Amino acid sequence: MRRQKQASARNCFVCGVHNPTSLHLKFYQTRAGEVSSEFTVEEPYQGYPGIVHGGIAAAILDEAAGRALMGIFPPRFMVTARLEVKYRSRIPVGQPLHVTGRVLQDRGRLARAWSGLYNSSDELLAEAEVLLVDMPDPPEPEALEPAGWKVYPDD
């Protein structure tokens, strides 16, 4: 499968294209049930000097895991029921990073996914296992358009 860009929202904290405080991550489906994104976290999102805040890392891992379920057929819009993060090493600000999300199990209303956050040397810096549940009353596609949910062209 060729890499395919996923939709983003205007105001999402992780992927929002018009949110000035967004991390502006762009996610690409790399195969069914797998997504990835390459990015750099800037200084306003640090905890200790030079280190990405753990909550920011958790948000990135959570987003990647949930988006992995959007990359299956039919796509699933789910919310996080449980997020278990393992921090393995310092996550640097101002340096290239990438995240991958993968579906582990998809059954009924529940799904499990894994996500990993890596540096440019492919060292695993943090990972998460996420339990997701179907969004109650998921929005219809036409309801997502006013919120700016669409595939935006790359710069």
BAMARKE-520662 format. One record per atom (N, C-alpha, C, O): residue number from 1; residue in one letter; atom name; x, y, z. Coordinates in Angstrom, 2 decimals, decimal comma. Each point is the difference from the previous one (the first is absolute). Last residue first. Example, Ala and Ser with C-alpha at 12.3 -4.5 7.8 and 13.67 -1.06 7.14 Angstrom:
BEGIN
- gugu  guza  drentor  u  v  w
- 2  S  N  12,85  -2,25  7,08
- 2  S  CA  0,82  1,19  0,06
- 2  S  C  -0,77  1,09  0,73
- 2  S  O  0,51  1,11  0,17
- 1  A  N  -0,22  -6,83  -0,24
- 1  A  CA  -0,89  1,19  0,00
- 1  A  C  0,90  1,20  0,00
- 1  A  O  1,04  -0,02  0,66
This chain:
BEGIN
- gugu  guza  drentor  u  v  w
- 155  D  N  2,32  21,06  2,79
- 155  D  CA  0,59  1,30  -0,37
- 155  D  C  0,94  -0,14  -1,17
- 155  D  O  0,58  0,99  -0,44
- 154  D  N  -4,74  -4,37  1,00
- 154  D  CA  1,29  0,26  0,64
- 154  D  C  0,53  1,34  -0,50
- 154  D  O  -0,31  0,44  -1,10
- 153  P  N  -5,04  -1,32  1,25
- 153  P  CA  1,21  -0,25  -0,80
- 153  P  C  1,26  0,28  0,82
- 153  P  O  0,00  0,85  0,88
- 152  Y  N  -4,55  -2,64  1,38
- 152  Y  CA  0,58  1,27  -0,42
- 152  Y  C  1,25  -0,29  -0,81
- 152  Y  O  0,74  -0,93  0,31
- 151  V  N  -5,41  -1,82  1,12
- 151  V  CA  1,41  -0,18  -0,35
- 151  V  C  0,50  1,34  -0,55
- 151  V  O  -0,45  0,45  -1,05
- 150  K  N  -3,54  -0,53  4,69
- 150  K  CA  0,24  -0,36  -1,38
- 150  K  C  1,49  -0,23  -0,22
- 150  K  O  0,81  0,27  0,89
- 149  W  N  -4,48  1,98  2,76
- 149  W  CA  0,58  -1,34  -0,07
- 149  W  C  0,12  -0,39  -1,47
- 149  W  O  -0,98  -0,35  -0,65
- 148  G  N  -0,94  4,48  2,82
- 148  G  CA  1,26  0,04  -0,72
- 148  G  C  0,69  -1,34  -0,09
- 148  G  O  1,21  -0,04  -0,24
- 147  A  N  -5,60  1,34  2,05
- 147  A  CA  1,08  0,06  0,99
- 147  A  C  1,36  0,00  -0,67
- 147  A  O  1,04  0,05  0,67
- 146  P  N  -5,05  -0,50  -3,26
- 146  P  CA  0,02  1,34  0,62
- 146  P  C  1,10  0,15  1,05
- 146  P  O  0,43  1,12  0,28
- 145  E  N  -0,95  -5,47  -2,38
- 145  E  CA  0,50  1,05  -0,90
- 145  E  C  -0,01  1,39  0,64
- 145  E  O  0,99  0,72  -0,13
- 144  L  N  -2,85  -4,82  2,10
- 144  L  CA  1,40  0,28  0,28
- 144  L  C  0,56  1,16  -0,84
- 144  L  O  0,95  0,67  0,41
- 143  A  N  -5,38  -2,56  -0,88
- 143  A  CA  0,06  0,82  1,21
- 143  A  C  1,44  0,37  0,34
- 143  A  O  0,23  0,96  0,74
- 142  E  N  -1,24  -3,93  -4,36
- 142  E  CA  -0,38  1,37  -0,36
- 142  E  C  0,01  0,94  1,21
- 142  E  O  0,12  1,21  -0,17
- 141  P  N  0,82  -5,93  0,77
- 141  P  CA  1,05  0,73  -0,73
- 141  P  C  -0,36  1,44  -0,34
- 141  P  O  0,85  0,88  0,07
- 140  E  N  -3,02  -2,98  4,28
- 140  E  CA  -0,09  -0,36  -1,42
- 140  E  C  1,05  0,82  -0,75
- 140  E  O  0,33  1,10  0,42
- 139  P  N  0,26  -2,41  4,86
- 139  P  CA  -0,52  0,98  -0,96
- 139  P  C  -0,04  -0,56  -1,41
- 139  P  O  0,85  -0,80  -0,40
- 138  P  N  -1,48  -2,28  4,88
- 138  P  CA  1,05  0,63  -0,81
- 138  P  C  -0,59  0,96  -1,02
- 138  P  O  -1,09  -0,23  -0,52
- 137  D  N  -0,66  -2,12  4,97
- 137  D  CA  -0,59  0,86  -1,03
- 137  D  C  1,08  0,68  -0,86
- 137  D  O  0,09  1,23  0,01
- 136  P  N  2,37  -3,29  3,68
- 136  P  CA  -1,46  -0,05  0,00
- 136  P  C  -0,54  1,00  -1,02
- 136  P  O  0,46  1,14  -0,06
- 135  M  N  4,24  -3,65  -0,44
- 135  M  CA  -0,55  1,29  0,38
- 135  M  C  -1,52  -0,14  0,03
- 135  M  O  -0,60  -0,46  -0,97
- 134  D  N  3,84  -3,79  1,79
- 134  D  CA  -0,73  0,75  -1,02
- 134  D  C  -0,54  1,29  0,57
- 134  D  O  -0,50  0,04  1,13
- 133  V  N  4,83  -1,93  1,13
- 133  V  CA  -1,40  -0,41  -0,07
- 133  V  C  -0,69  0,85  -1,07
- 133  V  O  0,35  1,17  -0,20
- 132  L  N  5,04  -2,85  1,95
- 132  L  CA  -0,91  0,97  -0,60
- 132  L  C  -1,40  -0,60  -0,06
- 132  L  O  -0,18  -1,21  -0,10
- 131  L  N  5,40  0,67  2,52
- 131  L  CA  -1,30  -0,64  -0,15
- 131  L  C  -0,96  1,08  -0,48
- 131  L  O  -0,15  1,04  0,64
- 130  V  N  5,79  -1,49  -0,89
- 130  V  CA  -1,21  0,80  0,16
- 130  V  C  -1,22  -0,88  -0,21
- 130  V  O  -0,09  -0,75  -0,98
- 129  E  N  5,80  1,06  1,98
- 129  E  CA  -1,05  -0,92  -0,39
- 129  E  C  -1,30  0,68  0,38
- 129  E  O  -0,16  0,49  1,12
- 128  A  N  5,37  1,58  -2,19
- 128  A  CA  -1,28  -0,07  0,70
- 128  A  C  -0,83  -1,15  -0,52
- 128  A  O  0,05  -0,34  -1,19
- 127  E  N  5,41  2,77  1,50
- 127  E  CA  -1,00  -0,82  -0,68
- 127  E  C  -1,26  -0,04  0,83
- 127  E  O  0,02  0,27  1,20
- 126  A  N  5,24  2,38  -2,02
- 126  A  CA  -1,21  -0,21  0,80
- 126  A  C  -0,96  -0,84  -0,82
- 126  A  O  0,03  0,03  -1,23
- 125  L  N  4,40  0,60  -0,30
- 125  L  CA  0,08  0,90  1,14
- 125  L  C  -1,17  -0,16  0,95
- 125  L  O  0,15  0,17  1,21
- 124  L  N  2,77  -3,05  -5,21
- 124  L  CA  -1,33  0,15  0,60
- 124  L  C  0,12  0,81  1,28
- 124  L  O  0,65  -0,43  0,95
- 123  E  N  2,60  0,72  -5,37
- 123  E  CA  -0,05  -0,48  1,38
- 123  E  C  -1,41  0,24  0,53
- 123  E  O  -0,55  1,10  -0,16
- 122  D  N  2,46  0,11  -4,32
- 122  D  CA  -0,96  -1,09  0,19
- 122  D  C  0,06  -0,64  1,39
- 122  D  O  -0,35  -1,17  0,16
- 121  S  N  2,59  5,22  -1,85
- 121  S  CA  0,82  -1,22  -0,06
- 121  S  C  -0,84  -1,26  0,20
- 121  S  O  0,53  -1,09  0,17
- 120  S  N  -2,38  5,52  0,13
- 120  S  CA  0,46  -0,18  -1,37
- 120  S  C  0,92  -1,20  -0,17
- 120  S  O  0,27  -0,41  -1,13
- 119  N  N  -3,86  0,15  5,08
- 119  N  CA  0,86  1,09  -0,46
- 119  N  C  0,50  -0,31  -1,41
- 119  N  O  -0,39  -1,01  -0,58
- 118  Y  N  -4,48  -0,70  2,85
- 118  Y  CA  1,41  -0,28  -0,30
- 118  Y  C  0,78  1,27  -0,32
- 118  Y  O  -0,57  1,01  -0,42
- 117  L  N  -4,32  -3,47  2,58
- 117  L  CA  0,61  1,29  -0,32
- 117  L  C  1,52  -0,20  -0,08
- 117  L  O  0,62  -0,50  0,94
- 116  G  N  -5,42  -2,78  -1,30
- 116  G  CA  1,37  0,20  0,44
- 116  G  C  0,55  1,31  -0,51
- 116  G  O  -0,25  0,38  -1,15
- 115  S  N  -4,69  -3,55  2,16
- 115  S  CA  0,69  1,09  -0,69
- 115  S  C  1,39  0,16  0,60
- 115  S  O  0,22  -0,24  1,19
- 114  W  N  -4,95  -3,34  -1,55
- 114  W  CA  1,32  0,31  0,55
- 114  W  C  0,55  1,18  -0,77
- 114  W  O  -0,28  0,16  -1,19
- 113  A  N  -4,98  -2,40  2,31
- 113  A  CA  1,01  0,46  -0,93
- 113  A  C  1,29  0,28  0,77
- 113  A  O  -0,01  0,19  1,22
- 112  R  N  -5,37  -2,63  -0,97
- 112  R  CA  1,28  0,30  0,66
- 112  R  C  0,99  0,41  -1,08
- 112  R  O  0,02  -0,55  -1,10
- 111  A  N  -5,80  0,44  1,76
- 111  A  CA  1,20  -0,28  -0,79
- 111  A  C  1,21  0,32  0,88
- 111  A  O  -0,08  0,80  0,93
- 110  L  N  -5,86  -1,52  -0,76
- 110  L  CA  1,32  0,29  0,55
- 110  L  C  1,11  -0,31  -0,98
- 110  L  O  -0,14  -0,84  -0,89
- 109  R  N  -4,63  -0,03  0,29
- 109  R  CA  0,08  1,43  0,30
- 109  R  C  1,39  0,43  0,44
- 109  R  O  0,29  1,20  0,08
- 108  G  N  -0,31  -5,65  -2,72
- 108  G  CA  -1,21  0,61  0,56
- 108  G  C  0,15  1,50  0,16
- 108  G  O  0,47  0,70  -0,90
- 107  R  N  4,03  -2,49  -0,06
- 107  R  CA  -1,13  -0,91  0,20
- 107  R  C  -1,17  0,74  0,65
- 107  R  O  0,15  0,69  1,01
- 106  D  N  5,32  -0,49  -2,72
- 106  D  CA  -1,21  0,75  -0,33
- 106  D  C  -1,17  -0,96  0,13
- 106  D  O  -0,19  -0,89  -0,84
- 105  Q  N  5,89  1,55  2,04
- 105  Q  CA  -1,20  -0,85  0,04
- 105  Q  C  -1,22  0,88  -0,23
- 105  Q  O  -0,10  1,09  0,56
- 104  L  N  4,52  0,62  -1,19
- 104  L  CA  0,36  -1,31  0,55
- 104  L  C  -1,18  -0,96  -0,06
- 104  L  O  0,15  -1,18  -0,32
- 103  V  N  1,58  5,85  -2,51
- 103  V  CA  -1,11  -0,72  0,60
- 103  V  C  0,53  -1,35  0,49
- 103  V  O  0,69  -0,71  -0,73
- 102  R  N  2,44  5,19  0,27
- 102  R  CA  -0,43  -1,26  -0,62
- 102  R  C  -1,18  -0,60  0,75
- 102  R  O  -0,05  0,02  1,23
- 101  G  N  3,56  4,76  -2,07
- 101  G  CA  -1,12  -0,60  0,70
- 101  G  C  -0,46  -1,24  -0,74
- 101  G  O  -0,07  0,00  -1,23
- 100  T  N  4,67  3,60  1,73
- 100  T  CA  -0,73  -1,02  -0,75
- 100  T  C  -1,12  -0,51  0,88
- 100  T  O  0,18  -0,18  1,20
- 99  V  N  3,49  4,73  -1,64
- 99  V  CA  -0,89  -0,86  0,77
- 99  V  C  -0,69  -0,96  -0,96
- 99  V  O  -0,31  0,34  -1,14
- 98  H  N  5,04  3,15  1,49
- 98  H  CA  -1,11  -0,59  -0,75
- 98  H  C  -0,77  -0,94  0,92
- 98  H  O  0,53  -0,56  0,95
- 97  L  N  3,32  5,13  -1,09
- 97  L  CA  -0,60  -1,17  0,65
- 97  L  C  -0,98  -0,63  -0,97
- 97  L  O  -0,40  0,62  -0,98
- 96  P  N  4,66  3,49  1,26
- 96  P  CA  -0,97  -0,82  -0,74
- 96  P  C  -0,41  -1,25  0,79
- 96  P  O  0,82  -0,69  0,60
- 95  Q  N  0,59  5,17  2,05
- 95  Q  CA  0,67  -1,01  -0,81
- 95  Q  C  -1,05  -0,86  -0,71
- 95  Q  O  -1,10  -0,17  0,51
- 94  G  N  0,25  3,73  2,84
- 94  G  CA  0,79  0,59  -1,06
- 94  G  C  0,75  -0,99  -0,87
- 94  G  O  0,88  0,40  -0,77
- 93  V  N  -2,12  -2,01  5,67
- 93  V  CA  -0,67  1,03  -0,78
- 93  V  C  0,95  0,46  -1,11
- 93  V  O  1,21  -0,12  0,13
- 92  P  N  -1,15  -4,94  2,27
- 92  P  CA  0,57  1,35  -0,17
- 92  P  C  -0,92  0,95  -0,75
- 92  P  O  -0,70  -0,40  -0,93
- 91  I  N  0,21  -3,92  4,37
- 91  I  CA  -0,48  0,36  -1,32
- 91  I  C  0,42  1,44  -0,25
- 91  I  O  -0,49  0,91  0,67
- 90  R  N  2,37  -5,16  2,70
- 90  R  CA  -0,37  1,41  -0,17
- 90  R  C  -0,42  0,24  -1,45
- 90  R  O  0,60  -0,53  -0,93
- 89  S  N  -1,33  -4,40  2,54
- 89  S  CA  1,16  0,90  -0,07
- 89  S  C  -0,51  1,42  -0,13
- 89  S  O  -1,17  0,22  -0,30
- 88  R  N  -1,86  -3,85  1,02
- 88  R  CA  1,23  -0,77  -0,02
- 88  R  C  1,25  0,87  0,03
- 88  R  O  1,05  -0,42  0,50
- 87  Y  N  -6,65  0,22  0,87
- 87  Y  CA  1,04  0,93  -0,43
- 87  Y  C  1,34  -0,72  0,14
- 87  Y  O  0,35  -0,45  1,09
- 86  K  N  -5,64  -1,17  -1,64
- 86  K  CA  1,30  -0,36  0,56
- 86  K  C  1,03  0,96  -0,59
- 86  K  O  0,24  0,00  -1,21
- 85  V  N  -6,00  -0,17  1,91
- 85  V  CA  1,21  0,50  -0,65
- 85  V  C  1,22  -0,51  0,75
- 85  V  O  0,04  -0,01  1,23
- 84  E  N  -5,62  -0,92  -1,97
- 84  E  CA  1,13  -0,38  0,84
- 84  E  C  1,29  0,35  -0,74
- 84  E  O  0,32  -0,59  -1,04
- 83  L  N  -5,96  1,61  1,00
- 83  L  CA  1,27  0,32  -0,65
- 83  L  C  1,11  -0,35  0,97
- 83  L  O  0,11  0,60  1,07
- 82  R  N  -5,87  -1,35  -1,99
- 82  R  CA  1,19  -0,17  0,85
- 82  R  C  1,25  0,24  -0,84
- 82  R  O  0,10  -0,44  -1,14
- 81  A  N  -4,34  1,42  -0,63
- 81  A  CA  -0,50  -0,46  1,30
- 81  A  C  1,15  -0,17  0,98
- 81  A  O  -0,15  0,24  1,20
- 80  T  N  -0,75  2,76  -6,03
- 80  T  CA  0,90  -0,75  0,88
- 80  T  C  -0,69  -0,34  1,31
- 80  T  O  -0,55  0,88  0,67
- 79  V  N  -1,93  -0,29  -5,56
- 79  V  CA  0,53  0,82  1,09
- 79  V  C  0,82  -0,91  0,91
- 79  V  O  -0,22  -1,21  0,05
- 78  M  N  -1,36  1,09  -5,67
- 78  M  CA  -0,03  -0,57  1,35
- 78  M  C  0,55  1,01  1,00
- 78  M  O  0,67  0,97  -0,38
- 77  F  N  -2,27  -2,17  -5,00
- 77  F  CA  0,22  1,17  0,83
- 77  F  C  -0,21  -0,45  1,43
- 77  F  O  -1,11  -0,38  0,39
- 76  R  N  2,39  -2,46  -5,12
- 76  R  CA  -0,64  0,08  1,31
- 76  R  C  0,35  1,33  0,66
- 76  R  O  1,17  0,38  0,05
- 75  P  N  -1,53  -2,67  -5,43
- 75  P  CA  0,74  0,77  1,01
- 75  P  C  -0,80  0,10  1,29
- 75  P  O  -1,23  0,06  -0,02
- 74  P  N  0,47  -4,38  -3,07
- 74  P  CA  -0,29  1,44  -0,07
- 74  P  C  0,77  0,74  1,08
- 74  P  O  0,28  -0,58  1,05
- 73  F  N  2,70  -1,48  -2,46
- 73  F  CA  -1,28  0,13  -0,69
- 73  F  C  -1,04  -0,82  0,73
- 73  F  O  0,23  -1,19  0,25
- 72  I  N  4,50  4,07  1,32
- 72  I  CA  -0,52  -1,32  -0,35
- 72  I  C  -1,31  0,20  -0,75
- 72  I  O  -0,48  1,13  -0,10
- 71  G  N  3,20  2,39  2,24
- 71  G  CA  0,64  -0,53  -1,20
- 71  G  C  -0,39  -1,43  -0,33
- 71  G  O  0,73  -0,69  -0,70
- 70  M  N  -1,99  3,24  4,60
- 70  M  CA  -0,60  0,71  -1,14
- 70  M  C  0,53  -0,55  -1,30
- 70  M  O  -0,57  0,25  -1,07
- 69  L  N  2,31  -1,79  5,15
- 69  L  CA  -1,34  -0,56  -0,22
- 69  L  C  -0,74  0,72  -1,11
- 69  L  O  -0,94  -0,55  -0,57
- 68  A  N  5,15  2,13  1,97
- 68  A  CA  0,21  -1,32  -0,61
- 68  A  C  -1,35  -0,66  -0,30
- 68  A  O  -0,12  -0,71  -0,99
- 67  R  N  0,33  4,79  3,41
- 67  R  CA  0,00  0,14  -1,45
- 67  R  C  0,27  -1,32  -0,71
- 67  R  O  -0,39  -0,17  -1,16
- 66  G  N  0,61  0,41  5,91
- 66  G  CA  -1,37  0,19  -0,47
- 66  G  C  -0,09  0,09  -1,51
- 66  G  O  -0,93  -0,52  -0,61
- 65  A  N  5,22  0,30  2,59
- 65  A  CA  -0,72  -1,25  0,23
- 65  A  C  -1,43  0,10  -0,53
- 65  A  O  -0,48  -0,91  -0,67
- 64  A  N  3,15  4,80  0,57
- 64  A  CA  0,48  -0,99  -0,98
- 64  A  C  -0,75  -1,33  0,15
- 64  A  O  -0,35  -0,63  -0,99
- 63  E  N  -0,53  4,06  4,15
- 63  E  CA  -0,50  0,36  -1,33
- 63  E  C  0,40  -1,04  -1,04
- 63  E  O  -0,82  -0,41  -0,83
- 62  D  N  2,55  -0,03  5,20
- 62  D  CA  -1,43  -0,24  0,00
- 62  D  C  -0,59  0,26  -1,40
- 62  D  O  -0,80  -0,80  -0,50
- 61  L  N  5,31  1,92  1,26
- 61  L  CA  -0,17  -1,46  -0,04
- 61  L  C  -1,49  -0,38  -0,07
- 61  L  O  -0,37  -0,91  -0,73
- 60  I  N  1,43  5,47  1,28
- 60  I  CA  0,45  -0,46  -1,32
- 60  I  C  -0,22  -1,50  -0,14
- 60  I  O  -0,49  -0,46  -1,03
- 59  A  N  -0,38  2,39  5,22
- 59  A  CA  -0,99  0,44  -0,97
- 59  A  C  0,36  -0,48  -1,41
- 59  A  O  -0,88  -0,44  -0,75
- 58  A  N  3,97  -0,35  4,23
- 58  A  CA  -1,18  -0,86  0,15
- 58  A  C  -1,08  0,38  -1,01
- 58  A  O  -0,65  -0,87  -0,57
- 57  A  N  4,48  3,60  0,83
- 57  A  CA  0,34  -1,30  -0,59
- 57  A  C  -1,20  -0,95  0,07
- 57  A  O  -0,27  -0,72  -0,96
- 56  I  N  -0,21  4,77  3,14
- 56  I  CA  0,03  0,24  -1,45
- 56  I  C  0,31  -1,31  -0,71
- 56  I  O  -0,64  -0,34  -0,99
- 55  G  N  0,86  0,34  5,63
- 55  G  CA  -1,39  0,08  -0,44
- 55  G  C  -0,11  0,25  -1,49
- 55  G  O  -0,94  -0,47  -0,65
- 54  G  N  5,23  0,46  2,75
- 54  G  CA  -0,58  -1,35  -0,08
- 54  G  C  -1,45  0,00  -0,46
- 54  G  O  -0,43  -0,92  -0,68
- 53  H  N  4,04  4,71  -0,77
- 53  H  CA  -0,85  -0,29  1,15
- 53  H  C  -0,66  -1,36  -0,20
- 53  H  O  -0,44  -0,32  -1,10
- 52  V  N  5,16  1,47  -1,21
- 52  V  CA  -1,44  0,09  -0,26
- 52  V  C  -0,76  -0,37  1,27
- 52  V  O  0,32  -0,99  0,65
- 51  I  N  4,66  3,10  -0,54
- 51  I  CA  -0,69  -1,29  0,01
- 51  I  C  -1,50  0,21  -0,20
- 51  I  O  -0,61  0,82  0,69
- 50  G  N  4,03  2,72  -0,18
- 50  G  CA  0,47  -0,88  -1,06
- 50  G  C  -0,71  -1,33  -0,13
- 50  G  O  0,33  -0,81  -0,87
- 49  P  N  -0,88  3,27  5,46
- 49  P  CA  0,67  0,61  -1,15
- 49  P  C  0,52  -1,05  -0,98
- 49  P  O  0,74  -0,92  0,36
- 48  Y  N  -4,92  -0,55  2,42
- 48  Y  CA  1,34  0,44  0,39
- 48  Y  C  0,68  0,59  -1,23
- 48  Y  O  -0,35  -0,35  -1,13
- 47  G  N  -3,72  -0,27  -0,32
- 47  G  CA  -0,18  -0,05  1,44
- 47  G  C  1,29  0,55  0,59
- 47  G  O  0,13  1,20  0,22
- 46  Q  N  -2,20  0,03  -5,29
- 46  Q  CA  0,94  -0,73  0,86
- 46  Q  C  -0,49  -0,02  1,44
- 46  Q  O  -0,80  0,84  0,42
- 45  Y  N  -1,00  1,35  -4,56
- 45  Y  CA  -0,61  -1,26  0,45
- 45  Y  C  0,95  -0,84  0,84
- 45  Y  O  -0,18  -1,20  0,14
- 44  P  N  1,31  5,45  -2,34
- 44  P  CA  -1,17  0,28  0,86
- 44  P  C  -0,65  -1,26  0,58
- 44  P  O  -0,82  0,09  0,92
- 43  E  N  4,68  -0,39  -4,06
- 43  E  CA  0,23  0,31  1,41
- 43  E  C  -1,24  0,32  0,84
- 43  E  O  -0,02  -0,36  1,17
- 42  E  N  -0,53  -2,75  -5,63
- 42  E  CA  0,72  1,23  0,31
- 42  E  C  0,01  0,29  1,50
- 42  E  O  -0,73  -0,63  0,77
- 41  V  N  0,45  -3,93  -4,13
- 41  V  CA  -0,70  0,68  1,10
- 41  V  C  0,86  1,20  0,41
- 41  V  O  1,19  -0,15  0,27
- 40  T  N  -1,67  -2,67  -5,09
- 40  T  CA  0,93  0,53  1,00
- 40  T  C  -0,85  0,71  1,05
- 40  T  O  -0,86  0,81  -0,35
- 39  F  N  -0,09  -5,00  -3,63
- 39  F  CA  -0,23  1,32  0,56
- 39  F  C  1,15  0,40  0,91
- 39  F  O  0,90  -0,79  0,26
- 38  E  N  -3,68  -3,37  -3,47
- 38  E  CA  1,33  0,55  0,29
- 38  E  C  -0,19  1,45  0,41
- 38  E  O  -0,78  0,72  -0,62
- 37  S  N  -2,51  -5,47  0,42
- 37  S  CA  0,16  1,44  -0,14
- 37  S  C  1,43  0,36  0,37
- 37  S  O  0,58  -0,57  0,92
- 36  S  N  -4,28  -4,00  -2,14
- 36  S  CA  1,25  0,58  0,49
- 36  S  C  -0,02  1,51  -0,22
- 36  S  O  -0,78  0,52  -0,80
- 35  V  N  -2,54  -5,55  1,00
- 35  V  CA  0,23  1,39  -0,38
- 35  V  C  1,36  0,45  0,50
- 35  V  O  0,59  -0,62  0,89
- 34  E  N  -4,03  -4,13  -1,77
- 34  E  CA  1,27  0,58  0,43
- 34  E  C  0,14  1,42  -0,54
- 34  E  O  -0,27  0,26  -1,18
- 33  G  N  -3,35  -3,50  0,17
- 33  G  CA  0,19  -0,09  1,44
- 33  G  C  1,33  0,53  0,49
- 33  G  O  0,41  -0,31  1,12
- 32  A  N  -0,42  -0,69  -6,11
- 32  A  CA  -1,25  -0,14  0,75
- 32  A  C  0,32  -0,16  1,49
- 32  A  O  0,76  -0,89  0,39
- 31  R  N  2,94  3,52  -2,77
- 31  R  CA  -0,67  -1,25  -0,40
- 31  R  C  -1,26  -0,10  0,84
- 31  R  O  -0,21  0,80  0,91
- 30  T  N  2,50  3,18  -0,85
- 30  T  CA  1,08  -0,70  -0,69
- 30  T  C  -0,44  -1,39  -0,47
- 30  T  O  0,57  -0,56  -0,93
- 29  Q  N  -2,77  5,68  2,18
- 29  Q  CA  -0,25  -1,43  0,10
- 29  Q  C  1,07  -0,70  -0,82
- 29  Q  O  0,16  0,28  -1,19
- 28  Y  N  0,32  4,60  3,60
- 28  Y  CA  -0,09  -0,72  -1,26
- 28  Y  C  -0,26  -1,47  0,29
- 28  Y  O  0,65  -0,60  0,85
- 27  F  N  -0,83  5,93  1,68
- 27  F  CA  0,04  -1,46  0,06
- 27  F  C  -0,23  -0,60  -1,37
- 27  F  O  -0,80  0,49  -0,80
- 26  K  N  2,64  4,29  3,32
- 26  K  CA  -0,68  -0,50  -1,19
- 26  K  C  0,16  -1,51  0,01
- 26  K  O  1,12  -0,52  0,02
- 25  L  N  -0,82  4,76  3,92
- 25  L  CA  0,44  -1,28  -0,56
- 25  L  C  -0,86  -0,37  -1,20
- 25  L  O  -1,20  0,25  -0,02
- 24  H  N  1,40  3,86  3,19
- 24  H  CA  -0,04  -0,03  -1,47
- 24  H  C  0,54  -1,30  -0,59
- 24  H  O  0,66  0,01  -1,04
- 23  L  N  -1,49  1,98  5,70
- 23  L  CA  1,28  -0,62  -0,34
- 23  L  C  0,14  -0,15  -1,52
- 23  L  O  1,11  -0,22  -0,50
- 22  S  N  -4,20  4,15  2,89
- 22  S  CA  0,04  -1,41  -0,42
- 22  S  C  1,44  -0,45  -0,23
- 22  S  O  0,89  0,80  -0,28
- 21  T  N  -2,69  3,70  1,39
- 21  T  CA  0,69  -0,76  1,04
- 21  T  C  0,10  -1,49  -0,33
- 21  T  O  0,51  -0,78  0,80
- 20  P  N  -2,77  3,99  -3,68
- 20  P  CA  1,37  0,47  0,18
- 20  P  C  0,78  -0,75  1,08
- 20  P  O  1,23  0,04  0,00
- 19  N  N  -5,20  -1,70  -3,37
- 19  N  CA  0,16  0,24  1,43
- 19  N  C  1,44  0,46  0,24
- 19  N  O  0,93  -0,78  -0,21
- 18  H  N  -2,73  -0,74  -4,04
- 18  H  CA  -0,20  1,42  0,25
- 18  H  C  0,14  0,37  1,48
- 18  H  O  -0,14  1,17  0,36
- 17  V  N  0,65  -5,71  -2,03
- 17  V  CA  0,74  0,79  -0,97
- 17  V  C  -0,13  1,51  0,23
- 17  V  O  0,86  0,76  -0,45
- 16  G  N  -1,04  -5,40  3,76
- 16  G  CA  -0,72  1,18  -0,48
- 16  G  C  0,82  0,90  -0,90
- 16  G  O  1,09  0,44  0,36
- 15  C  N  -0,16  -4,77  2,24
- 15  C  CA  0,10  0,11  -1,46
- 15  C  C  -0,59  1,28  -0,57
- 15  C  O  0,04  0,20  -1,22
- 14  V  N  0,32  -1,13  6,09
- 14  V  CA  1,10  -0,75  -0,59
- 14  V  C  0,14  0,29  -1,49
- 14  V  O  1,12  0,22  -0,48
- 13  F  N  -4,62  1,85  3,02
- 13  F  CA  1,26  0,33  0,65
- 13  F  C  1,18  -0,70  -0,67
- 13  F  O  1,08  0,58  -0,10
- 12  C  N  -5,65  0,81  -2,57
- 12  C  CA  0,54  -1,07  0,84
- 12  C  C  1,33  0,43  0,61
- 12  C  O  0,79  0,67  -0,66
- 11  N  N  -3,81  1,79  -2,61
- 11  N  CA  0,35  0,43  1,35
- 11  N  C  0,53  -1,07  0,94
- 11  N  O  0,16  0,27  1,19
- 10  R  N  -1,45  -0,81  -6,02
- 10  R  CA  0,52  1,37  0,11
- 10  R  C  0,57  0,28  1,38
- 10  R  O  1,05  0,64  0,12
- 9  A  N  -0,91  -5,65  -2,07
- 9  A  CA  -1,03  0,97  0,39
- 9  A  C  0,63  1,39  0,07
- 9  A  O  1,22  0,13  0,06
- 8  S  N  0,05  -4,70  -3,22
- 8  S  CA  0,32  0,75  1,22
- 8  S  C  -1,17  0,92  0,29
- 8  S  O  -0,87  0,21  -0,85
- 7  A  N  1,95  -5,08  -2,31
- 7  A  CA  -0,64  1,29  0,26
- 7  A  C  0,51  0,60  1,31
- 7  A  O  0,47  -0,71  0,89
- 6  Q  N  2,77  -2,65  -3,59
- 6  Q  CA  -1,29  -0,02  0,69
- 6  Q  C  -0,54  1,42  0,18
- 6  Q  O  0,74  0,98  -0,11
- 5  K  N  2,75  -3,31  -3,75
- 5  K  CA  -0,20  0,98  1,06
- 5  K  C  -1,40  -0,15  0,60
- 5  K  O  -0,98  -0,19  -0,72
- 4  Q  N  4,09  -3,71  -1,57
- 4  Q  CA  -1,16  0,85  -0,27
- 4  Q  C  -0,24  0,92  1,19
- 4  Q  O  -0,08  -0,45  1,14
- 3  R  N  3,91  -3,21  -3,71
- 3  R  CA  -0,28  0,85  1,15
- 3  R  C  -1,12  0,98  -0,34
- 3  R  O  0,07  0,68  -1,03
- 2  R  N  0,20  -5,40  -1,50
- 2  R  CA  0,68  1,28  -0,03
- 2  R  C  -0,45  0,82  1,20
- 2  R  O  -1,16  -0,09  0,42
- 1  M  N  1,27  -5,38  -0,81
- 1  M  CA  -0,84  1,19  0,00
- 1  M  C  0,88  1,24  0,00
- 1  M  O  1,00  0,07  0,71
